Structures are given as C-alpha cells and as structure tokens.
Amino acid sequence: MVLVGGVHRLSRASGAALLVVALAAQACGTGLQPDPVLTRSAAPVGHESRLSLAASLPSPTIVTASVVDAVIASTSVGTFAPSLPDDVLPAAAAQPSPPSPPPASPTPAPPPPAEGEPTDPAPPQVVNRPPPRPDREAGDTPSAPPPPSSRAVHPDDFPDPYVFRSGAHWYAVSTQRGLTQVPVMRSLDLRTWERLGDALPRLPDWAEFGHVWAPSVMTTPTGFTLLYTTRHRATGLQCISRAVGVLPEGPYLDTSSGPLVCQWERGGSIDPDHLTSEDGSRWLIWKSEGTLDGEATRIWSQRFNPSLERLVDDPNELLVTDERWEGPIIEGPSMVVEGGRHHLLYSANRWETARYATGHAVCDGPAGPCRRTSRSPVLATDLAEAGPGGGTVLRDLDGSLRFAYHAWEPAAVAYPAGARRLHLARLTFDGDRAVVTRGL
C-alpha cells in the first residue's frame, strides 16, 4: 500500500485519477489529503479549480495501487462509480498487519535463455561521462515569451519536433515540456494545431522521470511505435527506448526492462529517428553523446528486425563531428530517400545558442558511408529566427518534402525567456545539394 502524500512523480493521467479517488473518498465519509506537489503535477494548464478543490480535502487516506489502477481504467472511458473497493480505509481505521506467513520454499532459478534469444545484460559501470550540457527540456512553458514570428506555426515551446501523417491528420510530438513527457498536437493543414496532451504518460521502471527528448513515431502493421530518449536511472546516461500504441496520438506503453540502444562507452545514445529504405527494411538513425575524455559525437544507423522490437547486425557510423561551424556536437539526424539518393539532415553546435544550425550529407545507403555536401549549414540563424535545428523530414500529400524544425526568436535565445517554436520549410534537392526554403 502507498500513502498518496508520499508520491511525487506521477504522470498527469495518474495524478488526475488520484484526484478522482479523493472526491469519491470524501463522498464515502473518508478524506484524502493530497500532496501539494502531486496535485500541482496532476492538473493540466487551465485547471486551477481542480487544485483548489483537491487542497480543501481532509485528512489522509491509505490507498492501494489497485485502487489507482481501477480508477484510471474507469476514468479512461469517462465514467466513475462513487464506491470504493474494500481495501480503501481511512488511515485511523487501518487494521494491524497479520502475522507473517511461514517462509516459502526457494524459487528455482529461471532457465537460461535459448540459443540466439536476446538478453538484457546489466549496464556496466560508466567511467567516462558525457560532457556537461544543459537539459534540453524546459522546466515549464517559458514565461512571457516574445510574440511568435510569422514563420512559427504554433506559439508553444515545442523543441525537437517530429511531424507525421495518419488518416486525415498531421501529428507532431516533441521533447518534454514541464510535466508533459511527450507533448502531442494534431493538425489538418500543418498551419493550425490542436494540443492533445501527453503521448507517453508513463516511463518504464528503469528510466528516470524528467528527461524525455526528441521522440519520433513509426507506423507499423499493428499500430504505432514511439522511439524516444530517456534517462537511464542506474547510470545517469541518456538512452533510447521504444513504446507501442494503437492510436497515433497515444497513449504509448513501454514495458521494456532496459534500453533499445545505449552506447555506454560513448556517453549514451539520443535523438532516434527511423527510415524505411527502398528495399522495405526499417532502420534506426541516432546520435552517440560523446565523452569527457575526447570521444566525439557521432551519427549511427542500424537495421531493425522484422518485428521492429530490436536491432540486428552491427551499428554503422555515418558521420562524426568535423566542420568548424558544428562546434563540438552533431545530433538530431533525419534521413530521407529522394531521387534514388539517401539524404541525411542533421543539427550541430549548441542548441541553446544562435550558433545551432542544420547541415546536410548524402549517403550511399542507410548503412552509409555518408559525406557532407557543404562546409556550411543549409539552414542557419537569420533576422527572423535563431538556432534552427532539431528537425525531421516529412512528405506532403503531393509528394513534395517538408522540413519540420524548431527555432528561437532572435531577441530571446535560451530558457527561461525564450521558446523553441515549431517551424516548417520546403525541402528540395539540386543534385547532391539540399535547398531549404523557409515557410510553407
């Protein structure tokens, strides 16, 4: 059993469900005293009335995890019965625990995995840490940001955007914002966007809350797979995981016991994107973080198995930090096949500065090798936007390409004053040269 007052890190959906438990408990003659941090986390923006109602509830109640699960299940379809299970009691009426049962016979050790079956080895001790860098996620929506430029398609902070189409709608997901781990929006025309909430309300047990970056979504025969970056609790490194869902907006569920990929010796792995190659194979594209002892940041690819549950073969190095404008960092890869060529767009330099920009390379295939087509970025700071990057390529209904990316207002770069807003541009290729034309 858990005392609600001791819970601080819950998803928004779980927090809202606990508020419903509190109301039902009050109706049954018991009280639930919510933790101020919990109630503050549970209420979406614009729901101050829930906070004031929750704060007025009386003394604590002990609630089992099964109650929370039951309430979440009932509220997900818009109903809630005003009765509680038998294991919900006022704190004062809780009974002493019964005597401990006699020890059970030892549980036999599980059989070893079958030959060829993947295993989840314990992560090694990390000796070489990645360089210290500011967290990408904003603690909250930046306060009083400047008006969005005419190029931004939405006023919210929406970093590292990934835009994809399903059915009649476009969907967009981004790096964590406040308590929303994977913000998701929907649009009919790429210009007007509707907020839909959190696509990933819960992390797996091995992940630490608060550091979800750069998600992307794969369409699969059975639904959708969300690829995302999260903090590995045991090592403190950023690693890549996957979650599955039946709707494009989520919710997505991650039941993994460890990362999909995490290059422990290279400082971790972030920024997952994916590619369907001309032969139908599916590939993961990502970046390794680099380390304090001199390991550079690099971009990699590796093929998925047919079920898209794990990676097979060896990883392929596509690019390493090299050009002067890139500074110490390359990241945010996005690959597309156009005109029989594999084109790789990537971000470089420090995201919290106006030096952040987007570069381009061409590759012989998803496994590389790749080579840069210019010693300068193809998308950089101008008078209307600063630090354009963190982008992904999408294909419009007419077959033309678009590039979705974030950018600051030039007068307000970095948090807390600024916001990395969603922008869209047209993308064409002149031979091996990428041409990015800002605006729709």
Helices and strands as residue ranges (DSSP letters): E 2-3, G 4-6, H 12-27, H 36-42, H 48-55, E 61-63, H 65-75, E 89-90, G 91-93, E 162-166, E 169-173, E 183-187, E 193-198, E 207-220, E 223-232, E 238-245, G 264-266, E 269-276, E 282-288, E 298-304, E 311-320, G 324-326, E 330-338, E 341-348, E 357-363, E 370-372, E 386-395, E 401-408, E 421-430, E 433-438
